[in-house]
Amino acid sequence: MSSKPMQRLDRVVIRFAGDSGDGMQLTGDRFTSETASLGNDLSTLPNFPAEIRAPAGTLPGVSSFQLHFADHDVLTPGDHPDVLVAMNPAALKANLADLPRGGTIIVNTDEFSKRNLGKVGYATNPIEDGALESWHVHEIALTSITVEALADFGLTRKEKERAKNMLALGLLSWMYSRPLDGTEAFLRAKFAKAPEILEANLTALRAGFNYGETTEDFAVRFEVAPATMPPGTYRTITGNAAMALGLVTAAHRAGLPLLLGSYPITPASDILHTLSGMKRFGVTTLQAEDEIAAVGMALGASFGGALGVTSTSGPGLALKAETIGLGVSTELPLVILDIQRGGPSTGLPTKTEQSDLLQAIHGRNGESPVAVIAPQSPSDCFDIALEAVRLATTYRTPVIVLSDGYLANGSEPWLVPTLTDLPDLEVEFATGPNDTDAKGEPVFHPFLRDPETLARPWAVPGTAGLEHRIGGIEKADVTGHISYDPDNHDKMVRLRQGKIDGIADTIPDLEVDDPSGEARVLVLGWGSTYGPIAAATRLVRATGIQVARAHLRHLNPFPKNLGELLRSYDRVVVPEMNLGQLALLLRGKFLVDVQSHTAVRGLPFPATDLAEVLHKAVAQTLEGVQ
């Protein structure tokens, strides 16, 4: 039991920041796990450089991890931290502008040498020159305390210094009443073959916890009560992990083996890493030599009767375009996971963006329609994977899933579903003739379509009597013979488009969150803007102003009621992390002059910024301003 008084808080936002070699991502991840075990709702934002190891102590090398946890529903990682843990001058300078005055800074004084200060342009030490007087600063020699705590270990000083992140984690765990059990178990598993390193990290962790209890620098501890959540089994999950689990689950529900063809690319690689450990569940992963080979493997697997999946980011999606078009022509199931990042070209590999929407819908030669869907949160990536497989197998079509770096690396509690919650995705393959020829003899016609879905039969190669042509050259309707007939081509183009359009009949109408029913402004989002938009709407409504909210998960085709819904509001605001791609589509399809609000900063929208946009939109609507 602590001898210090306890103060209860309803929410806290903490940001760990340091060199990319300081272990900030691990520290944040472990604090998140301990927080989840206490039942808090939470949301995280890892933010790290693209370089494997940027120069130590420099601004480009700063890595941070932000965690927002609360005793109520959490929608975003937080606009601004309440507490900043700065492991060096670069971390302080890179993040100080985000910390409101009056916030708390825990700073590692050992790293504020003249040399390190000079690397980031500090002429004087900000800890000593009064530059931080507007914040509550805790000056702690984290490195020295760690080295002293490990004095009895036969490790080099450099090896001892590496444990300073565990000391910081222990201190923050004490400060916010987090248990150490989970982290201790994690360390035992991680360093099972290196007992001295294990004991050093455990010692540093406990030393940090004890430091908080014994130092006079911290007068109180803080406590955040568990959030009220529906009953069930929860685990913390990232978007990429949820996507991987969703794919495996969907494959089992469909009765299909799963093959992932992938070329490593940030921020999609964790899907490959996760699925590569699931061979026992009927999963095959192939790390291809390039993006084109990866999607070719996936499409070939689908031709062979498996669930073919490929994962990538924006640059890779461009390279896969021709093979995705082949999937459209051959009308085979194919799931393409595009974990979007900042572009163009190499762009911002580790930063988030929503700039691949137009590429996903239109980025192929010819009339090449595919289904496009997008998850709205890390845990929703599980459900969107199931939906992608449903669409791909039911309609025999490529399906592009647009996640992004924010969802892929961010985490939140996930209510693990029960088997009864999962959809039936069972697939039926063609097993015999499905038509008769001119002589009345049984025959297999590979493009004789299901009248409801317009999907063609899925015939596994080698099935006796079901031999048929396959490839990218246009096929004759019904028979599948090669055809250059103009009227047939026109018909096939319209059939393929009609198949995608028909998906709208099986997706739910778009629901609107408009509690009063009196809102005149609608804010419409897609993908990872869900949390910031929901948080902004909450802020606006708290001031007594009515605003409606809706969120798209199906982007091609749109829900059938979308046009009617857009026309029922005086003003529609569409926030996007691009230059207005959804807004362009909405204007073109529904002739509604939506108001586009855009930002492409590599970061999610701050909820407070969106709230200001909505306040202004409501005010202009009431004043009659167009």
C-alpha positions, 0 to 999 in steps of 0.5 A, a space after each residue: 500500500 502506498 503512503 501517499 494520497 490518491 487522487 481520482 481522474 476521469 481521463 489521462 493522456 500520456 506521451 512517451 518520447 525519446 530516441 528511436 533507440 530508447 524503447 518508447 514504443 515498447 514502453 508505451 505498449 506495455 503501459 497500454 497492456 497494463 491499462 487494458 488489464 484494469 478495464 480502462 477504455 483506451 486509444 493509442 497513437 504510435 509515432 515513429 520515424 521512417 529511418 531504421 535508426 536516425 542519428 541519435 539525439 536529433 529531431 528526425 530520430 524522435 519516436 513517441 507513443 501516446 496513450 489516452 485512457 479513461 473511465 468512459 468511452 474513448 474515441 481518440 488518442 487525445 489531441 494533446 498530452 497531459 503528461 510528457 515523458 521526454 528522454 532527451 532534448 530532442 524529445 522535449 523540443 519535438 513535443 513541447 508545443 503539443 503540451 498545454 501550459 500547466 501540463 506535466 513534464 518528466 524529463 531525463 536530466 542526464 541527457 541534457 548535455 551541452 552536446 545534446 542541446 546543441 544538436 537540436 538548437 538549444 543555446 541554453 538548457 531549457 530546464 535551467 533558463 526558465 523556458 519551462 516555468 509554465 509547466 510542472 517539471 519533474 527533473 529526474 536523472 533517469 539514466 543515472 538512477 538506472 545505472 545505480 540500480 543495476 550496479 551489482 550486475 555484470 553488464 557494461 554501462 551502455 547495457 545498463 543504460 538501455 534499461 532506462 525505459 523500464 525505469 520510466 515505465 515503473 515510475 509511470 506505473 506507480 504514478 497512475 496505479 498500474 500493476 507490474 505483473 503483466 510487464 514482468 511476465 512479458 519480460 520473462 518470456 522475452 528474455 528467457 534465454 538471457 537471464 541477466 538481461 531479464 533480471 536487469 530489466 525487472 530490477 529497473 522496472 521495480 526501481 522506477 516504481 519504488 522511486 515514485 513511492 519514496 521520492 518527495 518529488 511526487 506528492 500524490 498518485 493518480 487513479 482512473 477507474 475502469 470504464 463501463 463496457 458490455 460484458 465479455 472477454 476483451 483484449 487490446 488489439 491493433 488494427 493490423 492484428 485485428 485484420 489478420 485475425 479477421 482474415 483467418 476467421 473468415 477463411 474458416 467460416 468460408 471453409 477455405 485455406 488462406 494464402 497471403 501473398 505479400 511484399 513487406 511494406 510499411 505500415 502493412 508488414 505486421 499483417 504478414 508477420 502475424 499471419 506467418 505464425 498461423 500455419 496451424 490454422 490453414 494459413 500459407 504466407 508467401 513473402 514475394 520478391 515484389 508487389 506484382 508477384 505478391 498479388 499474382 500469387 494471391 490471384 493464383 491461389 483464388 483460381 485454385 480454390 483458396 482465399 487469396 489475399 495480398 497486403 500493401 500500401 499506396 505505392 504497392 497498390 499502384 504496382 498491383 493495378 494490372 493484376 487487380 484488373 485481371 481479377 476483375 476480368 477473370 471474376 475471381 475472389 481477391 482481397 487487397 489490403 491497402 494500409 494507406 500512408 503519406 504519399 506520393 511515391 515513398 512519401 511518409 512511410 510511417 505516417 497516416 493518410 487517406 489518399 488512396 480512395 480514388 486510386 482504389 476506385 479508379 486506378 486501373 485501365 478500362 472499366 474495372 469496378 471493384 468493391 471498396 470498403 474501409 474500417 473505422 477503428 482498430 477493432 473494426 478491422 476484424 469485422 471489415 476483414 469478414 466483410 471483405 471476404 463475404 463480398 469477394 466470395 459472394 460476388 467473385 470480385 476483387 475487394 480493396 480494404 482501405 485501412 491506414 497507418 493510424 488504425 494499423 498501429 493504434 490499439 484499443 480494447 476489442 470485445 472478442 466475439 463468440 462463434 454465434 456472432 460470426 457470419 456464415 461465409 460458406 462457399 459453394 464451388 461448381 461441381 458439375 455441368 450447369 447448362 445444356 448445349 445446343 444439342 441438349 447435352 450437359 455442359 459447363 458454362 463458366 460465365 453463366 451468372 447467378 441471377 441475384 448476384 451476377 457472380 459466375 461459378 467458381 470452378 476449381 482447376 482439375 474438376 472433371 468436366 469443368 475445363 474452361 478458359 481463363 485470362 485477361 482477354 474479353 470473354 463471351 457471356 455465358 460460354 467464356 470463349 474469347 470474344 472480340 464482338 463489340 456488343 458482347 464487350 459492351 454487355 460484359 462491361 455492364 454486367 461487371 459494373 452491375 455486379 458491383 452495383 448490386 452489392 448495395 442491395 446487401 449492405 445496410 442503409 447508412 445510419 445517422 446519429 442525430 439525437 434531436 432530429 433537428 440538426 441542419 448540418 451533417 458531418 460525414 466521414 469514412 475510415 479512420 476519421 471516425 474517432 475524431 469526428 465522433 469526439 468533435 461531435 460530442 464537443 459541439 453537442 456539449 455546447 447545446 448545438 445540434 449536429 448530425 453525424 454519419 460514417 461510411 464503411 462501404 465506399 464502392 458501392 455506396 449505401 442505397 440511401 446515401 443520396 437521400 440522406 445528403 439532400 436532407 441536410 442544409 450543409 454536409 461537411 466531409 473531413 478527410 486526410 486527403 485533398 477532398 477525394 470522397 467529396 469529389 465522388 459525392 459531388 459527382 454522383 449526387 450533385 450535392 455541394 458538400 463542404 470539404 475539410 482537409 488536412 494531410 499532415 500525417 496525423 489524425 485530425 485533432 477533435 478540437 479542430 474539427 469542433 471549430 469547423 463544425 461550429 463555423 458550419 452551423 453558424 454559417 448555415 443559420 446565417 444563410 451563408 453558402 
